[in-house]
Amino acid sequence: MSAQWKPGPLGNREPFSAYICDDSALDALRPVIIEMGWQPEKCNKGGLRNAVQSLSISASPAILMVDLSESGDPLNDINALAEVCEPGTVVIAVGQVNDVRLYRDLLASGIHDYLLKPLSANQLRDSLTQAQAVFSAPRGSGEGEGEHEHVATAIVGTRGGVGASTLATSLAWLFSIEHERSTALLDLDVHFGTGALSLDLEPGRGLTDAIDNPSRIDGLFIERAMIRANDNLAIMSAEAPINSPLMTDGTAFVQLEEEFRQAFDMTVIDLPRNMLINFPHLLTEVNVVTLVTELTLASARDTIRILSWLKQNAPGAHPMIVCNKMQSGAAEISKADFEASIERKINYQINLDQKAAVNAAKLGQTFIEANKGSRTVAPLRDIAKTIVGVSEDDGASLAEGGKSSSMLGKFDLKSLLGGASNKAKPSEFVTEPAE
């Protein structure tokens, strides 16, 4: 696995165990194990099923080698191993089936490597050395990569359906591809999140495992539990059963954020507004809170309320207002009235482009990835650039961009209702950043 998601130290875990079916493979393995300073007694007779039985009653090693030779359904048996194997364990599979599809499926399931029998000393040595590198290599191997200061942003929709999740996945993709920053995307809509769906990925069990067992969250857990979208982007999300209420005090989420700060350059949190209310400590270390809104009375009201809440509960976070789904002549209230009511400028605004949204859904890609050439996505790049730059200017550009020359002091619903019938001028709706 990539060394960008650096696991934590081994702690008290055994460094290595193996479960091998035949004597010839064991004879090839033991001298290499001794050479690497591990105990040859950890090379056990028996394949993957023996490993499952043993690990169900004992702690998992840091590196586990399992033999699939006697397995009739390797992928299904690997899933059974995942049920008893501690997250963060680096698993090397051994087998005698020379099938590229099986190899790819095993890697996709989380296996570190697949070795084909008969085993050779050089083959074993190389694979085990690479497995060790997962624990010892520094995060990011490129020159100067370690110099980036971590930046965390929470994406919060003022109302449902304003496009907060679409923006979150697009920003995560931009950070990872165009800004070349290692990025963690945390989708905290535990029951109905769309982060993995937007990236055409299975959500996995990482987030639900974290909620159920927060004490197990460490670098090893992050390495195993996150789903990789590309070389620089990993996601943690869930599709929890809707008959299972969320039972947590938020400790798991805070611990995940802490691990992300150690392992990634950027963190993007898709944060439903109800989570904002229930777990205010989630924003303690967040640099930018991106409020996604639209030109409606309800969004204006809730933008005011959330901005006030942020001032009291997250004074260190810089708010950014992004007005999404702008339509010429179809706004419920005017942009000027909206800005006057929230007592600050809209930082960025994005036009509605239904065809682009449909295109992204059909391709199973993020909005920005599927529509790179569209004018609609230009503000997304500006938003990403601004967030990345927060570590350099400490949010000065956001503070300046948020200043409003018109202060009403109160949110006057009656005045806005009266003006809602007036059609906004087309010039008010642009795809460039708001002045």
N, C-alpha and C positions, 0 to 999 in steps of 0.2 A: 504494500500500500504506500501511498505517497507520504514522504516525510514531512510534508507541510503541516499535517495534523499530528503534531508530536505528542505521543503518549507521555504519561507521567512516569515517575520512577517505579521500579519493580516492587519496592517495598518488601514484604515478607513472602512473596510468591516464589514458588520453585521456578528456576529459569527454564526448565525443559522437561517434557515427558513425551514418550512415543508409544504407540500401540500398533505393532507390526505383526502381520499374519505369518510370515515364513522365516525360517532360520537363516537363509542366505541373505535376505534383506537386513536382518538383525546383525549378521556378521559384518556387513558392509557399513552399518550405521555406528556400531559401538566404538570402533577406533576413532572415528571423526568426533564423536561426543567426548571422548577422553581428551582428544587434542584441543577441544574448545573449553576444557576445564569443567565439564559437567559430569554428573555421576552416571556411569553406564547402567546402574541398576534401574534407572528411570526408563530404560528401553524395555517395554513390556511385550510379552507374547499375546497376540490377539488383535483383532482389527477394530473398526470404528464402533461396532456395537459394544465391545468390551470397554472402549473409551467412554461411551455414554453411561454405562453402568457404574464405572469407577468415579467419573466426575459428578455423578448425581449425589454422591456421598462424601466428596472431597473437594478441596479447592483446586481451581484451574491453574495450570502453569502459565508462565509468560509466553512460551512458545510450545505449541502442541503439534505433534506429527501423528497423523492417523492413516491407516491403511484401508483403502476402499476395495481391495481385491475380492473380498467375500460379500460385498454389498450388491444386492440385486437392484436397488434403486438408490444410487449414490446421492442424488440431489435431495431426496426425501430424508435419507439418513443424516445428511449434513444439517438439515433443518432440525432434526431431533437432537443433534449435538449442540446446536445453538440454544436449545431449551435448557441445557444443563451447564453449558460452558460460560464462564464469567465474561462479560463484555470487556473487550480490550485484549483478549488472548489472540496471538498471531497463530493461525492454523495453516499447516502445510499438509496437503493431502498426497498420498502415494497410491498408485494404481497401475493396472496393466492394460487399460483400455486407451488406445491411441486415437482419440477423437477430438478434433478441434472444437466442435460444438460443446462437448462435455467440459472441456477446458475452460471455455468462455463462460459457460453457465456456472461453473464452480467459482471462478473469480468474481462473477457478478453477485454470488451469494455471500461473499465476504471472505473467501479463502485467499490466503496470501500467495500460495504457489501450488502447482500440481506437478509432481515428479513421476516420470514413467519408469517402471521396472524394466530390466534389472538396474538396481541403484549402483552408482559409482561414487567413489570418495570425493572426486572433484565436484560432481553434481550436488551431493549433499552439503559439502563445505560451502559452496557458493550460495545455495538457498538459505542455509542457516545464518550465514553472515549477513545476507540481505534482511533476514527477519530480525536479527539483532540491531540492524541499522534503524529500524522503525523506532526503537527505544532510545538510541543514542544520538541520532543525527539531529542537528539543529533545525529549527523550523525555517524553511526557505533556504535553498542552496544557492540562489543567485546572488551576485555581488550587490551589496547594499540593501538587500531585501529586509534585513533585520532592523533597518533604520526607521521604518515606518512606525509612526505612533498610532496605536490602535484607535479607531473611530467607530462608535456604535450609534446607530440611528434606529429609532422606533417609528414605524409607520402606523398612524392611527386614523381611521375613517371617522369623521364626525357623524355620519349616518351610514346605515347599511347600503351597499350598492354604489358607493361613490367611486370605487376603483382603487381602494387602498391596497388590496392584495396584488392587483395587477401592477401597481407602482412598485411594491416591495420586491416582487420577483424580477422586474425589469432593472431596478437599481442593483440588486445582487448580481445579476448577469453583467451589467456594465462595470461594476467594481472588479469582477473576476476576469473579464475579457479585455475591455478597453483600458482599464487602469492597472491591470495585472496585479491585483491585490488578492491575497488569500482571504476568502469570504465565507462566513457562516450565516446561513439563513435559518432563522428560528420562527416557525409558524405556530403561534400560540392559540389558534382556533382549534382546540384539541379534537372537537367532534366534527367540524365541518370545514376544516382548512383546505385551501386549494393550492398551496405552495407546491407540493409534490406533483399534483395534477397538472399545473401549468408547465412544469418541467418534464412532463411525460415520464414520471417516476413513480414507483411504489413507495408509499410513505415509510414503510418499515415499522419497527416496534420501539425505536430509540426513545421517542418522547414519552410514551406511556411507561416504558421501563424506568425512565428517569423519575417520573412522577411517583411510581410505586416504590422505588428504592433510591431515594436521593443520596443515601450514604454511599452508594456505589459510584457516584459521579466523580470521575477523575479523567486524566488525560487518556488512559487506556479505554475508558468507556466512550469518550468522544471519538477516538480512532475507529472503534468497532461499530458504534451505534449510528453514526451519521451516514447519510446516503450521498454519494458523490455525483454531482451533475456535470462537472468538467474538472480539469486539473486544478483549478483555483476555487471552485465553488462546491460546498457541501451543505446539505439541508437536513434539518431535524424537524419532523412534523408527525402527524398522527391522523388516523381516522378511527377514533375511539367509538365503541358501540354507543348508540344514542340512548340506550337504556342504562348506561353507566354514568352517573353524575361525576363531575370533577371533584375529587376528594384530595385537596392539597392545601397547605398553608403558604405555598409559593416558594418554599425553600429550594426545591429542585430547580426552578427557573433562575433564581439568583446564582446558584452554583453553576448552572450551565453558562450563564453570562460570564462568570469568573473564568471558567475554563476556556471560553472563546477568546477572552482577552489575552490569554497566554498562548493560544495556538493559532490565532488568525490576525490578519491586519484589519479586517472590517467585520462588524456584526450588523446584520439587518434583522430587526424583530418585527414581524407582522403581528401587531398588537391590537386585538379587538378592544373596543372601548370599555366593555364590561370587565375585562382583565385589568385595565387601567385603574378602575375603581376598586376592584377587589384586592389587587396587589400593587399598591403605589410604590413599594420599594423596588419594583422592577426598573424604574427610571433613575435610580440613584446614580448610576455610572453611565447613563446615556448622554451622548454629546448633542445630538440633534433629534428633536421630536417633529416629524413631518406630519402635519395635519392635512389630510386630504378632504376637501369639501366641494360643494357646488353652490351655485347661486340660487338657493332656496331659503325661505324663512326659517325652516327647521334647522338647516345647516348653519345659518348665521347665528341662531340662538345657541346651538351646541358648540360652535366654534368659540363664542364668548365664554361659555361655561368651562370648556376645557382649557382655554388660555388662562383663565383665572385659577383653575385647579393647578396647572403647571407652575404658576407663579408661587403658589403656596407650598406645593409638594415636591417640585423638581426645579428649584431655582437655578441649578447648574446646567440645565438642558436648554439649548437654543431652539425656540419654536420656528418652524418654517411652514408657511401657508401655501398649499398647492390647490388651486381651483381646477377641478377636472371636469371633463364632459361639457366644455363651453360650446354653446350653439348660438349663432348669430340670430338675434331677434326672438329667441325662445326662452330667455331667462325669466325666472319668477320675480326676481328683483334685479336692479341694475348693479353693475360692478361698483360704481361709486357709492351707492347706498350700502352695499355689503361692507366695503372697506370702512365707511364712516361708522357703521354699527359695531364692528369689531375693533375699531380704533387702531388699525394698522393696515399697511398695504399688503396685498396679495403678492407673495414672492414670485410665484410662477403660475402660469395657466396653460392648460392643455385642451385643445379642441376635441370634440367628440368625433371619432372615426370608427363607425360601426363595422365597416368592411375590414379595417385593419384588425379589429378585435376578433372577428370571425376567422380571419386568415390565421391568426395566432392559435386559436383553438383547434382549427383543423390540422395544423402542422405539429401540434403538441410542443409549442415553443413559447418563450416569454414574448410579451407584446413587442419589446424593443428588438429582440432577435429576429422575429418573423417579419418585421417592417422596417428594416434598417434604413431604407431609402426614402421612407415617408417623411414629409414635413411635420407630421403630427408628433414624431418622436424627438424632434430637436430640443424641446424643453427638458425631456428626460435626461439628455446628456448634460445639460446645464445644471440640473438638480444634482446629478451624481458628482459633477466637478465641484460644486459648492460644498457638498458634504465632505468630500475628500479633503478640501481645503480648510475645513474647520480646525483641524489640528495645527495649521500654520498661522491662521489669523485669530484663533480663539473665538470664532463666531462673529467677528466684527462686520463682515459683509452681510450676514443675516440680520444683525441688529440695525444696520443702516437701511437695508432694504425693507425692513418692517415698519419703519417710521411712517406715520400718517400725518398729513397736514390738517386733516379735518377730524376733530374730536367731538362726538356728540354727548359723551358722558353716560348715556343710557341707551339701551336697545329699545327703540320705539316701534313696537309691532304695528301700531295703527298707521304711522307714517309710511312704513314700508309696504303695508297692505294697500295703501292708497296709491303708492307709486308702482306697484307691481304690474298694473295694467298698462303702464307706459312701456312701449317696446324699446329695448336698448338698441343703440346704433351699432351697425355692423363693425365700425371701427373699434368698438370696445373689445372685440373678440379676436385675439391674435394668438399666434403660436410662439411668439417670442416671450422672454422673461418680462414680467411686469416691471415698470420703471419704479 
